[in-house]
């Protein structure tokens, strides 16, 4: 996990309104303070200054109310987004920054260091909670990490520091010297070009009647080519993934992440010997956010467009109304 670069910005073009496909419904969410492009379908995330934003249901930057966040319930579902790193760390060697899409069990029960109710498995900002890093990437490496907290409760809640996995012991890595992902046409996924990131988490990890535990399937695709990987043993995240977690978009210096910095080591000589401008603009673009159901017979799931938390609130209100009427 990484240190938040700064508190989320407030304002931005059209309040950061972005069109997404959410459980079968076209709807609008908000990424406060960001530049929205492609007719409302994409967002530009700046690497300098480093930027961090949350996907919200309302035109606000953060909140103490869980209902204000656009929670992503990945259990039994698939999340996908188009990723464009063509202008991200584009100088030769390109290894100064990382960009990330990740899920955390926000909000924390109180405002933390940045007064934004942020929490993650490394207790950054003062509060700890479950975390699932969907995508941590540079042009040379893409990682997926699971960081659970054993004392998880539905937010707002702060886990104990000792209960959280701070190292991301369960991880999946593309590139970083392993081939397949990197900047060039010799890679299956050329990180200089737009590609689709897709993650699927079936409710059961079984096959042929055998239960293997909860696992995530990750697919990177580009112009008919694919890279596939599996993140096993994420059973400890079952409850957070079912309850729904907050989607965070973040950029930060790779020097703050030891593992990422190590993956960049082969590029450091290039940076040192190549005359490149430190003022080159650096940004990543994410387009076409979508949360869809996996075709699993027997799992009814929420009605189209209904957030699991909001559905629960509606059910509670209906029950109270029925009791009052009786």
C-alpha positions as CSV (number, residue, x, y, z in Angstrom):
1,X,0.0,0.0,0.0
2,X,1.1,3.6,-0.4
3,X,0.9,6.9,1.4
4,X,-1.9,9.0,0.1
5,X,-0.2,11.8,-1.8
6,X,-2.6,14.4,-0.6
7,X,-6.2,14.9,0.4
8,X,-8.7,14.7,-2.5
9,X,-9.2,17.9,-4.4
10,X,-12.6,19.6,-4.4
11,X,-14.3,20.9,-7.5
12,X,-13.1,20.2,-11.0
13,X,-14.8,20.1,-14.4
14,X,-18.5,19.3,-14.0
15,X,-17.7,18.2,-10.4
16,X,-15.9,15.2,-11.8
17,X,-19.1,13.6,-13.1
18,X,-18.2,10.3,-14.9
19,X,-20.6,7.9,-16.7
20,X,-20.2,4.3,-15.8
21,X,-22.0,1.0,-16.3
22,X,-23.0,-0.3,-12.9
23,X,-24.8,-3.7,-12.6
24,X,-26.7,-3.4,-15.8
25,X,-27.5,0.3,-15.6
26,X,-25.8,3.3,-17.2
27,X,-25.4,5.8,-14.4
28,X,-23.2,8.8,-13.2
29,X,-20.7,8.7,-10.4
30,X,-18.2,11.4,-9.3
31,X,-14.4,11.7,-9.0
32,X,-14.1,15.1,-7.4
33,X,-11.5,17.5,-8.8
34,X,-10.5,15.4,-11.8
35,X,-10.5,16.1,-15.6
36,X,-13.3,14.2,-17.3
37,X,-12.7,13.3,-20.9
38,X,-14.2,11.2,-23.8
39,X,-17.7,12.6,-23.4
40,X,-17.9,11.8,-19.7
41,X,-16.6,8.2,-20.0
42,X,-12.9,8.8,-19.0
43,X,-10.8,10.4,-16.3
44,X,-7.3,11.8,-16.4
45,X,-5.2,11.1,-13.3
46,X,-2.2,13.4,-13.0
47,X,1.1,11.9,-11.8
48,X,2.6,15.4,-11.0
49,X,1.2,16.7,-8.7
50,X,0.3,13.3,-7.3
51,X,-3.4,12.8,-7.2
52,X,-5.8,10.7,-5.1
53,X,-9.6,10.5,-5.5
54,X,-12.6,8.3,-4.5
55,X,-15.5,7.2,-6.6
56,X,-18.6,8.8,-5.1
57,X,-22.3,8.7,-5.5
58,X,-22.6,12.5,-4.9
59,X,-20.6,15.5,-6.1
60,X,-18.4,15.6,-3.0
61,X,-14.8,14.6,-2.3
62,X,-15.2,12.4,0.8
63,X,-17.7,11.7,3.5
64,X,-18.3,10.0,6.9
65,X,-21.5,8.4,5.4
66,X,-20.9,5.0,3.7
67,X,-23.9,5.7,1.4
68,X,-22.0,8.6,-0.2
69,X,-19.4,6.2,-1.7
70,X,-19.9,4.2,-4.8
71,X,-19.1,0.8,-3.3
72,X,-17.8,-1.9,-5.5
73,X,-19.1,-5.4,-4.6
74,X,-16.8,-7.7,-6.5
75,X,-17.9,-11.0,-5.1
76,X,-19.7,-12.9,-7.9
77,X,-19.0,-9.9,-10.2
78,X,-16.5,-8.6,-12.8
79,X,-14.9,-5.1,-12.8
80,X,-13.3,-3.8,-15.9
81,X,-11.7,-0.6,-17.2
82,X,-9.6,0.6,-20.1
83,X,-6.2,1.7,-19.1
84,X,-4.1,4.2,-21.1
85,X,-0.5,4.8,-19.9
86,X,0.7,6.3,-23.2
87,X,1.4,9.6,-21.4
88,X,2.4,8.2,-18.0
89,X,6.1,8.4,-17.2
90,X,6.7,8.7,-20.9
91,X,10.4,9.8,-20.7
92,X,13.0,7.1,-21.5
93,X,13.2,4.6,-18.7
94,X,9.8,5.9,-17.4
95,X,10.0,4.7,-13.8
96,X,9.4,7.7,-11.5
97,X,5.8,7.1,-10.7
98,X,3.1,4.5,-10.2
99,X,-0.7,4.6,-10.8
100,X,-3.2,2.5,-8.8
101,X,-6.8,1.5,-8.7
102,X,-7.6,-0.2,-5.4
103,X,-10.4,-1.0,-3.0
104,X,-10.6,-0.1,0.7
105,X,-13.3,-0.6,3.3
106,X,-14.0,3.1,3.8
107,X,-15.1,5.2,5.5
108,X,-13.1,5.1,8.7
109,X,-15.1,5.9,11.8
110,X,-13.4,9.3,12.2
111,X,-11.4,11.7,10.1
112,X,-7.8,10.8,9.9
113,X,-4.6,12.7,9.2
114,X,-5.9,14.1,5.9
115,X,-9.5,14.6,7.3
116,X,-10.9,12.4,4.5
117,X,-12.0,9.3,6.4
118,X,-9.4,7.3,4.5
119,X,-8.1,3.9,5.7
120,X,-6.1,1.0,4.3
121,X,-4.2,-2.1,5.4
122,X,-1.1,-0.2,6.2
123,X,-3.0,2.2,8.5
124,X,-2.0,5.2,6.4
125,X,-3.5,8.4,7.8
126,X,-4.2,6.8,11.1
127,X,-6.9,4.2,10.4
128,X,-6.6,0.5,9.3
129,X,-9.0,-1.4,7.1
130,X,-9.1,-4.2,4.5
131,X,-7.6,-3.4,1.1
132,X,-7.5,-5.0,-2.3
133,X,-5.1,-3.5,-4.9
134,X,-6.7,-4.2,-8.2
135,X,-4.0,-2.6,-10.3
136,X,-0.6,-1.0,-9.3
137,X,1.2,-0.2,-12.4
138,X,4.0,1.6,-14.2
139,X,5.0,1.0,-17.8
140,X,7.2,-1.9,-16.7
141,X,5.1,-3.8,-14.1
142,X,1.5,-4.4,-13.1
143,X,0.6,-5.9,-9.7
144,X,-2.5,-7.2,-8.0
145,X,-2.4,-7.6,-4.2
146,X,-4.7,-8.8,-1.4
147,X,-4.4,-7.2,2.0
148,X,-7.0,-8.5,4.5
149,X,-7.8,-7.5,8.1
150,X,-8.8,-10.5,10.3
151,X,-11.0,-8.4,12.6
152,X,-13.1,-6.9,9.7
153,X,-16.5,-5.4,10.3
154,X,-18.7,-3.5,7.9
155,X,-17.7,0.2,7.7
156,X,-17.5,2.6,9.3
157,X,-14.9,0.6,11.3
158,X,-11.2,0.8,12.1
159,X,-9.3,-2.5,12.3
160,X,-6.5,-3.1,14.8
161,X,-3.0,-2.6,13.2
162,X,-2.0,-6.2,14.2
163,X,-5.0,-7.6,12.4
164,X,-4.1,-6.4,8.9
165,X,-1.8,-7.9,6.3
166,X,0.6,-5.1,5.5
167,X,2.8,-6.9,3.1
168,X,0.4,-8.2,0.5
169,X,1.4,-11.8,0.8
170,X,-1.1,-12.8,-1.9
171,X,0.0,-11.2,-5.1
172,X,0.0,-11.5,-8.8
173,X,2.6,-9.7,-11.0
174,X,2.8,-9.1,-14.7
175,X,6.0,-7.8,-16.1
176,X,8.8,-6.6,-13.8
177,X,11.3,-8.9,-15.6
178,X,8.7,-11.7,-16.0
179,X,7.8,-10.8,-19.6
180,X,4.4,-10.4,-21.1
181,X,3.8,-6.8,-20.0
182,X,6.0,-3.9,-20.8
183,X,6.8,-0.9,-23.1
184,X,7.3,-2.3,-26.6
185,X,5.8,-4.4,-29.4
186,X,7.7,-7.4,-28.2
187,X,5.4,-7.7,-25.2
188,X,2.0,-9.4,-25.3
189,X,0.6,-6.2,-23.7
190,X,2.4,-3.1,-24.9
191,X,2.1,-0.7,-21.9
192,X,2.5,2.2,-24.3
193,X,-0.9,1.5,-25.8
194,X,-4.4,1.3,-24.4
195,X,-5.4,-2.1,-22.9
196,X,-8.4,-3.5,-20.9
197,X,-8.0,-4.6,-17.3
198,X,-10.6,-7.1,-16.1
199,X,-10.9,-8.9,-12.8
200,X,-13.5,-11.6,-12.0
201,X,-14.2,-13.1,-8.6
202,X,-16.6,-16.0,-8.7
203,X,-18.5,-16.7,-5.4
204,X,-16.8,-20.1,-5.3
205,X,-13.3,-21.1,-6.3
206,X,-14.5,-24.7,-7.0
207,X,-14.3,-26.7,-10.2
208,X,-15.6,-30.1,-11.0
209,X,-17.2,-30.2,-7.6
210,X,-14.0,-29.4,-5.8
211,X,-13.8,-26.3,-3.6
212,X,-10.5,-24.4,-3.9
213,X,-11.3,-21.3,-1.9
214,X,-12.0,-17.8,-3.1
215,X,-9.7,-16.6,-5.9
216,X,-9.5,-13.7,-8.5
217,X,-9.1,-14.1,-12.2
218,X,-7.2,-11.2,-13.9
219,X,-7.2,-10.7,-17.7
220,X,-5.3,-8.0,-19.6
221,X,-6.3,-7.7,-23.2
222,X,-5.1,-5.6,-26.2
223,X,-6.0,-6.0,-29.9
224,X,-6.9,-9.6,-29.6
225,X,-4.0,-10.6,-27.3
226,X,-4.4,-11.6,-23.7
227,X,-2.5,-12.1,-20.5
228,X,-4.2,-14.2,-17.8
229,X,-3.3,-14.7,-14.2
230,X,-4.9,-15.9,-11.0
231,X,-4.7,-14.5,-7.5
232,X,-5.5,-17.5,-5.1
233,X,-6.3,-17.7,-1.5
234,X,-8.2,-14.5,-1.0
235,X,-10.9,-16.1,1.2
236,X,-10.0,-13.6,4.0
237,X,-11.4,-10.8,1.8
238,X,-14.8,-12.5,1.1
239,X,-16.8,-10.4,3.5
240,X,-15.3,-7.0,2.4
241,X,-15.7,-7.9,-1.3
242,X,-19.4,-8.9,-0.7
243,X,-20.2,-5.9,1.4
244,X,-18.7,-3.6,-1.2
245,X,-15.4,-1.5,-1.0
246,X,-14.6,2.0,-2.1
247,X,-12.7,2.5,-5.4
248,X,-9.6,4.7,-5.0
249,X,-7.6,6.2,-7.9
250,X,-4.1,7.2,-6.9
251,X,-0.7,8.2,-8.2
252,X,2.5,8.3,-6.1
253,X,6.3,8.3,-6.4
254,X,7.8,4.8,-6.9
255,X,10.5,5.7,-4.4
256,X,7.9,5.3,-1.7
257,X,7.3,1.7,-2.6
258,X,10.3,-0.6,-2.1
259,X,9.0,-3.5,-4.2
260,X,8.1,-1.1,-7.1
261,X,11.4,0.6,-6.8
262,X,13.2,-2.8,-7.1
263,X,11.2,-3.6,-10.2
264,X,12.4,-0.4,-11.7
265,X,16.1,-1.0,-11.0
266,X,16.9,-2.1,-14.6
267,X,15.6,1.2,-15.9
268,X,17.7,3.4,-13.5
269,X,20.8,3.2,-15.7
270,X,18.6,4.4,-18.7
271,X,17.4,7.3,-16.6
272,X,20.9,8.2,-15.6
273,X,22.4,8.1,-19.1
274,X,19.5,9.5,-21.1
275,X,18.9,13.3,-21.4
276,X,15.2,13.4,-20.7
277,X,13.1,16.4,-19.5
278,X,11.8,16.1,-16.0
279,X,9.0,18.5,-17.0
280,X,7.3,16.1,-19.4
281,X,3.6,15.9,-18.6
282,X,2.7,12.6,-16.9
283,X,-0.8,11.3,-16.6
284,X,-2.9,8.1,-16.9
285,X,-6.4,7.8,-18.5
286,X,-9.0,5.4,-17.3
287,X,-12.1,4.9,-19.5
288,X,-15.3,2.8,-19.6
289,X,-15.6,1.8,-15.9
290,X,-18.0,-1.2,-15.6
291,X,-19.2,-3.5,-12.8
292,X,-21.1,-6.5,-14.2
293,X,-22.4,-9.8,-12.8
294,X,-20.7,-13.0,-13.6
295,X,-23.0,-15.7,-15.0
296,X,-23.4,-17.8,-11.9
297,X,-26.7,-19.7,-11.8
298,X,-28.4,-19.7,-8.4
299,X,-27.1,-16.3,-7.3
300,X,-29.9,-13.7,-7.6
301,X,-27.8,-10.7,-6.6
302,X,-29.2,-7.2,-6.2
303,X,-31.6,-5.6,-8.7
304,X,-29.9,-3.8,-11.6
305,X,-28.3,-0.5,-10.4
306,X,-29.0,-1.1,-6.7
307,X,-25.9,-0.8,-4.4
308,X,-25.9,-3.6,-1.8
309,X,-25.7,-1.1,1.1
310,X,-28.5,1.0,-0.3
311,X,-30.6,-2.1,-0.9
312,X,-30.1,-3.1,2.8
313,X,-31.1,0.4,3.9
314,X,-34.2,0.3,1.8
315,X,-35.1,-3.1,3.2
316,X,-34.7,-1.8,6.8
317,X,-36.9,1.2,6.0
318,X,-39.6,-1.0,4.5
319,X,-39.6,-3.3,7.5
320,X,-39.9,-0.3,9.8
321,X,-42.8,1.1,7.8
322,X,-44.5,-2.3,7.9
323,X,-44.1,-2.5,11.6
324,X,-45.6,1.0,12.1
325,X,-48.5,0.2,9.9
326,X,-49.3,-3.0,11.9
